[in-house]
Amino acid sequence: MIAMGQIVFSKCGHDKDRAFVVVDLGDGCCYLADGSSRQLAKPKRKKNKHVQITNTIDERVRRLLLDGGTLLDADLRKALAAYQKDGGNESEKAASENEIASGKAE
């Protein structure tokens, strides 16, 4: 299940393997931004099946999105930088290994 403030990776398209933050949810799709190439003013619309979810939700970003607070592109960049710094790629490898083991990998 995809949640607002969650960090996800694009699975296809020109932005494949790039990290984004979910800034809004729609019917079968989510809206993604990273604060640099894809800013909050114009988030990328992606179908849910085209994103790889992580177990990481940035609580500060989530709170601002849900409460209607002022969220800046810099906040998204900081959240993604913190995720990368904390070794977020290791959890992605584990998620990919689980998909391969369960036969879900493409």
HELIX and SHEET records of a PDB file:
HELIX    1   1 ASN A   48  HIS A   50  5                                   3    
HELIX    2   2 GLU A   59  ASP A   67  1                                   9    
HELIX    3   3 ASP A   73  LYS A   85  1                                  13    
HELIX    4   4 GLY A   88  SER A  102  1                                  15    
SHEET    1   A 5 LYS A  44  LYS A  47  0                                        
SHEET    2   A 5 CYS A  29  ALA A  33 -1                                        
SHEET    3   A 5 ALA A  19  LEU A  25 -1                                        
SHEET    4   A 5 GLN A   6  SER A  10 -1                                        
SHEET    5   A 5 VAL A  51  ILE A  57 -1                                        
END                                                                             
